[in-house]
Amino acid sequence: MEIKILGMGCPKCKMLEETTRKALQELGINAEIEKVQDIEKIMEYNVMFTPGLVINGEVKVAGKVPSKEEIKKIIQEYKEQAG
């Protein structure tokens, strides 16, 4: 599972990264988290408001910091779809 956090390093971006790491840990999932801070690369995902959460190339959240439970739900749904 490839996870990217889109953002320029603002407090919300850091919070999203931290919350995502905690959610993964609680789910027992080992995944790489890449921080994408280059504005041009962020725009490639059509994200106009950061932070953004991308799982395997698909934007799951943009412009807000979801709760840890919301992130866990997103990850679990993705895993179910991926098989």
Buried (B, 14 or more C-beta within 10 A) or exposed (E): BEBBBBBEEEEBBBBBBEBBBEBBEEBEBEBEBEBBEEEEEBEEBEBEEBBBBBBEEEBBBBEEBBEBEBBBEBBEEBEEEEE
